Amino acid sequence: MSPSTKRTASSLTVYDAITPSWRTAPRRRTRGSADAASVSDMAEPSETQERADARTFDRPERAMHATDLVSTPATDLVTRDPVTVSPQTPIAEAARLMRAERISCLPVVVAGAVVGILTVRDLTNRVLAEGRSSDAPVAEVMTADPVTLPSTALVADLLRLMLDRGISHVPIADDGRLVGLVTSTDLTRVQALSTDLLTYDIGATESVAEMVDVTRALPDLLVRLVGSRYPHAEVTRRVTDVADAVTRRLLALAEAELGPPPAPYVWAACGSQGRREQTGVTDQDNGLILDDTARPEHDVYFARLATIVSDGLAACGYEYCSGEMMATNAQWRQPLRVWREYFDRWIEHPDPKAQMLASVMFDLRPIAGDTSLFTGLQHDTLRRASANQIFVAHMISNSMLHAPPLTFLRGIATPRSGDHRNTVDLKLNGVIPIVDLGRLYALRGRLTPVNTRDRLLAAGESGVISQSGGRDLVEAYDVIATIRLEHQARRIEAGESATNFLNPKDLSDFEREHLREAFLVVRTMQSAIGQGTGMLR
């Protein structure tokens, strides 16, 4: 994408992520000095507040996007009045009409009622292939009594029908009378706006090569979702939905190639996919939980299945995990009893490596297969882990490893040297500290949500953390995660690779101040846990 397409306004949607208490909070104008050897203080604004506010509030009305699209009447996709023929129309005349109108389908009607459709495929398979006379009537080659949808049908109904029946043309009819026609081409016009349409296309692919072609639309999809003023949690959920669809389709293709699995299994994702928090920068984190009936010789099958899926994911842009936390690694492709042993060992002997592994694996989410293999493991693990105070203490310590980038005087700190000088890592020092806190709260409260925002909300509702602390942390998470997504979207739109590294100077005063305040909230919550001051009940 050409750099000339880059948006002129910076971070157009941060304001919508901020709750009223943040919007009305007085700005702190703390002038701080940082360690000159390592950081610079970005607390002092470089623009007037009036300019920052103008940039933040001056934005277009929200456009129709993916959620609206799927709940939209299918008739909204109809772009023209239908061109029709009668059953007695000669085939040659119908073909000339299709060429002249540049259409791929003709509804066949009698007194306004749909009795059939004639498609290019019908002409190929039933006329040319069979040597039928072009003077014959359309009635001899049309698809009679086609499946129709009423004008009240939604785009979601249309998607399901096309996928289930393997069809590309659907007449819209009320009481048999033709209202319009929707084709797969009509859906293609809006494909980039909807993950539902993207996952529909993924489900229809028959090879990895086809899947690669479909998933090329994902970066543009992220840009459009962010630009349509989606909340960050909705954007990442929908981006993750695509990864889930790719994974499920690859598993189906693998089983079609290898045959039925020799034992039940569940494919589970962890990391950002497990939490449904994928952005424009992601890699693979997954595992295979096998039924305990699986025998050692079955691993040949499951190793091959894991390789097909992992290689397919990599081809679609989901990079291999550098730490090999993937089902292709035999360690993460084991029967349920072995997974239970893993968690038991991590809980009973929480050394640093065990803490790291447990942190990742506590974010497991089943993607496909026998989910009962996962449910019992999750509940039992939460119960045992929450009751082990030594393990909990180690997890608290682990949650302190990633700190928000703040100077001693509460300014935003950035390194002065290195590959990422003058930037903050919005993943490692932004969202990850909150992800770690959310995981800890879920552990203490035996809460089953895996998504970070859901964990924070559940922790506040269940009393694991104070209501005020929970509310502040959710707001802080919304601000940091939104700024991160918008930064990635801007880079993609400018033809650059998405990254988590942001120069705070690229933000407006308004945005930078709220980012700083969000970091302060995270540091406060980390300190409260570490000092046992009551934020964590």
N, C-alpha and C positions, 0 to 999 in steps of 0.2 A: 504494500500500500504506500502510495506516495506521501512523503512528509508534508506536502502541501495540504493534505486532507486533515491535518491535526486541528483539533478544536481550539478556538481562540480563548475560551474561558477555562480556568483551571478548577478542577474538582467541583463539578457542577452540582453534586448531590450530597455533599457532606451535611448541609443544613438539615436535610430531611432525616438524617440519622440521629439528630440531637433532640432529646426530649425537652419539654418546656423548661424544666429546671436548669438545663444547661443553656438554653437559648437566652434566658433572662439573667443568668449569673453574671455578676460584675467581672470584668476582665482584670486579671492581675498583670501589672506591668513591672514584673520583677526583673531588674537588670542584674545579671549574674556574670561572674567571671569563672572560666573553666581552667582546668589543668592545661597549660599552654602546650605541653608536650604531646597531649593525646586528644584533646577535644576542643571544640569551639562551642560557644553558647549562642543558641538561636532564639532566645526568649525575646529579645528586643525587636519590635516590628520594623519593617522597611517601608511600609506604605501607611497611609492614613487609614483610620478605621472606616471612614466614609467610603473610601474606594473599595475596601475589602467587603463591606456590607453590600455595596452596589453589585459587586461581582457575584456575591453569594445569592442575592435575591433576584437578580436579573436572569431569569431562566425561562425556557418555553414551558407551556403546559404539557403535562404528561401525555405521551402518545399511546395508541393502542399497542399492547405488547403481548407476550406469550400467554399469560394467564387469561387476559381478555380474549385473545384469539380463540383459544380452545372452547371458551364458553360463549362464543359468538354464533349466531345462526348460520348454518351452512349456506343459506341463500346470499349472505353477504359476500361470498366468494364468486358468485355468478357475475360475470363481466359483460354479458350481452344477452339479448333475446335469443332463444334457441333457434337454430336453423333446422327444419324438419323435412321429412319426406313421408310419402304414404307407402303402404305395403306393395302397391302396384308400380311404383317408380322403377324404371329400368336401372339395373346395376351401373351401367355406364354413365347414366345421367347423375346418379348419386355420387359416383366417383369424381365426375367433373365438378359437381357442386362442392365437394369436400376440398378439392384443389383450389377452386376459386375463393372459397371462404377461409382457406388455410386452417381447417379444423380436422380433428382426428376421429370424430364420432358424429353420427347423425341419429337423433331420436326418430323412431318410426311411429307415427301417430294416426289414429282414426278418430275423427270428430273430437280432436283435442286430447284424447286419451292415449297414453303410452302403451304400445303393444310390442315394441321391440327397440333395439338399437343396432346400428351398423357401424362397425369400427374398421380402422385400417387393417387390423389383425383379421377380421372377418374376410375382407377383400383378398388378403394374402392367402389365408388357409382354405377358404371355401370357394374362391373364384379362380385365382391364378393357379394354385396348387392342384386343383381338381379339373382344370380346363373347362370350367363352366362358361356358358355364353354370357357375354356382358349385356345381352338384351333381356336376360331373364329378370323377373321382378325381384326387388329387394327382399320380399317375404321369404324367398327360398334360401337366403344366406344370412339373414339377420339373426341376432340373438333374441329369441322370443321371450316375452314376459320377464324383462330385466328386473333386478332388485332395485327398488326405489326408496327414497327417504322423504318424509313429509317436510313441509316448509318450516316446521317447528324444530327440526333436527339441528343439533349443534355441530360445530366442526369436530368436536371429540367423537360424536357418533359417526361422522363421515370417516374419520381416521380409522376407527375400529372396523367399520364395514370394509373399507378398502384392504386393510391388512388381513382380516379374517377370510375374505373371499378372493383375495388376489386380483382385484379388479381396479381399473384406472378411470372408469367413467360411471358416474352415478346420477341418474335423472332425479330431480326433485319434483314430486307430484303430490297433489292433494286430491283424494278421492279418485285417483287414477288420472287426473288431468295434469298435463305437463306445466310446471311452473318455471323450471330452469334446468341447467345441466352443470355439474361440477366435475372437473377432470383433475388428474394428478398435476397437470400443468398449472391449474389455478392454485393448487397447494404449493407448487414450487415458487410461485411469486412471493410468498410470504415465509418461505422455509427458514430464512436466516433469522426470523424473529422468534421462532418457537422451538424450544427443546423437544416439545411433543412431536412436532413434525420431523425433527432430526432423529429422534429415537424411532419414529415410525420408519424412516428410511433405513436406519441401522437394522431394524428387525427384518427388513426385506432383502438385505444383502445375502449373497450366496458365496462370497469369498472375502478373504482379507483385503485383496486389492480393491474391491468395491467399497469395503468399509473405510479404507484409507481415503478414498475419494469423498465419501460422505462426511467424515470427521474433519476434513479440511475447513469446513464451515464453522468449526467451534470457536476459533479466536474471534471471528467477526461476530458470532453470536454473543460472546461475552461483552464485546464493545457495545452492541446494540442493547443488551439488557441493562448494562450500567447507564448508558445514555438515556434509557427510557425511565430512569429514576426508580428502579427496583431497590428495595432494601437489600443490603449485602447478603443477609441470610437466604433470601430467595434466589439471588444470583448464584451463590455457591451451591445451593441445593439443586438448581436446574443444571448447572454445569456438571455436578456429580451424577445426576440422572443419566447424562450422556455416557459417562464412564461405566455406570452400572449396565446400561443397555449394550454397550460394546462388549463388556465382560460376559453378559448372558448370551449374546449372540455367538461369541467365540466359543463358549462352552458347548452350545448347541452344534456348531460346526465341528468341533472336536469330537463330540459323541457320534455325530453322523459319520465321521471318518474312522473312528476307532471301534464303534459299536457300543452297546449298552455298558455302563460301568459295572465292574464285577462286585461292587459293594456300594451301599449308599454313601453319599458324601455331601458336604456343604462347602461351597467356596465362600470364604469370608475376606473382607477387606478391612484394613486398619489404616492408621494415618489419616490424612485429610479425606480420602474417599470413605473410610469407615465413619468419620464424623460428618460426612456430607458437607465438607467445607473446601472443595477443590476450587482453585482459581486458575489463572493463566500459567502458573508454574507448578508442575506436579510430577511425581514419579509413582512407581508401583510399590504398594505395601499390601501383601495378601498372603493367605495361607489356605491349606486344604485340611479340613477336619473329616476324617474317615470314620465310618461306623466300625465298631470293635469287631465286627465279623470279617473285616478286611484281613487278608493273609499276606505274608511277605511277598509272595509271587505276584500279587496284584499291583505292586508298586511300579512294575513296568508300564502298566496301563496308565496309572495316575501320574507318573513322571512325564509320560508323553503328553497327556492331557494338559498338564501344567505348562509344558514347553510351548504347545500350540497357543494357549491363551496368552502367556507372557510375551511371546514373540509377536503375536497379533496386537497386543496392547502397545508394544514398543513401536510397531509400524504405524500405529495411529497417533503417535506422539506422546504416549505415556512412558517415560523413560524407565529403564531398569533401575531398581533400588541399588545404590552403591554399597549398602550394607547387606545385600542379598536377603532381605526380609521378604522373600517371595516363595510361592508354592513350588518353584523350580528347585529350591533348596530343600533337600530331604528333611532337614530339621523342622521345617514348617509344612510338612506334608505327612501327617501322622494320624493314627487312630485316636479316637476321643480319649481313651485311657491315658495315652501319652501326653496329650494336651493337659489333662488334669494333673499329671505328674509335674509338668512344666510349672503350672501356676502354683502348685503346692510347694515346690522347691523355691520359687521366687518369693513366696510369702514367708516361708520359714527361714530362708537364708538370704535376706535382702542386701546383698552386696551391690556395689555400683552398677555392675552389668545387669544384675537381676532387676534393679530398679528401672534401668533403661528399657529392658525387654518388657517388663510388666507395664510400664507407661504406654508403650506402643500397643501391646496386646489388649489392654483394657479398652481400647477404642475399636475392637473388632465389631463388625456388623455383617450379618449374612447377606450374600448377594444372590446366590442361586443354589438349589439343591435341597436337601432335607434339613430345614431350619431347626427341627427338634434337636439335632445334634448340638446346636449352639445354645439354645435357650437354657437348658439345664446347666451347661458349663458356666454361662454368665451368672446365673442366680447363685450357684454354689460358690463361685469364686468371689463374688461381692460379699457374700455372707462370711466366708472365712477370712478374707482380707480385712474387712472392717473390724473384725473382732481381735485382730492381731495388732496390739498397740505398738510393738516394735516396728512392724512393717509400715504402719501409718506414719510413725515418726520419720522413717526413712523417706517416705513419699512426700512428707512436708518439706524435708530437707531438699529433695529433688526438685520441688516446685520453686525453690529459690535460686536455682542455677541460672535461669535466664531473667535478667533484670531489665526493666525499662530504661532507655538511654537518657538519664537525667544527670545533670551536674550537681555539685554540692549545693549550689544556690538555686536549684530547681529549674534550670534552663534545659533545653534539649541539647544533648551531647552528641557530637559527631567526631569520628577520628580525623586527625589532620593529615594522615599519611596512609599509604596502602592503596590497594585496588579500589576500595570503596570509601575513599576519603570524602569528608563533608556530607556523608549520607547516614541515614538510619536504616537499619534492617527491620522493616515492618513485619517480617515474619518472626525471626529469631528473638528480637527484643520488643516486638509489638504484640502480635496475637499469641505467640507460644506461651508467654507467661500466663495469659488468661486461660489458654487451653489447659495448662498444667493445673491451675487453680480449679477449673471446672471438673477436671478428672478427680482431683483430691476430694472435692465436695461430694461427687457422685459415689466415691468409695466410702466416705464416712457415713453417708445417708443411705447406702445400698440403693442408689438411684439407677434405674436402667437406661435413661436416655444417654446417647453417645454424642450427639451434637453439642458443641460447647454452649451455645446460647440456651438450648433446652436444658442443659445441666444447670446453668446459672439460675434460670427461672425456677426449676424444680427445687434447687437448694434453698432459694428464698421462701418458696411456698411451704416447704417441709420443715423449715426452721433450722436447717443445717448451718446457715449463716443468717445474720441479722437482715431484716427487710431493707433497711437503709443501705447496708453494705452490698447486698445483692442488687439493689436498684442501681446504685452508683457503678457497680462493676459491669452490669449489662450495658449501661449507657457508654461507659468507657470502651467496651468491646465494640459497640456499634460504630463509634467514631473511628477507632483505629482500623477496623476491618473495612470500613467504607473508603477511607483514604487510600488504603492499600489497593483495593479493587480499582478505584478510579485512576490511580497511578499506573497500574498495569494496562488498563484500557487505553489510556492516552498513549502509552508506548506502542501498543499493538496498532493503534490507529495511525501512528506516525511511521509505521513500517519497521519498528524496532522490536526486539524480543522483550517479552514481559519479564519484569524483575521485581524483587522485593526491596530494592535499595532506592531510597528517596532522599533527595536533597531538600531539607525543610524550607530552603529559600524559594522553592518552586510553589509553595503554598501561599495563600493569602494570609494576612495577619489574623483574620478570623479563624481560619482553618488551623493555622499553626498554634494559636493559643489554645484551641480546644484539644488538639493533639497533645499538647503539653499537659493540660489538665487531666486528660485521660491517662497519661503515663503516671501522673501523681496518684490517681486513684488506685492503679495497679500496685504501685509501690506501697501504698498505705495498706492494702489488703494483704500483700506479702508480709509486711512487717507485723500485722496483727496476728497472722498465723504463727510466724516465727517466735513472737514474744508471748503468745498465749493470752492476748488481751481481750478475748471474748468474741471476736468477729466470727470465728469458727466455733460453733457451740459443741 
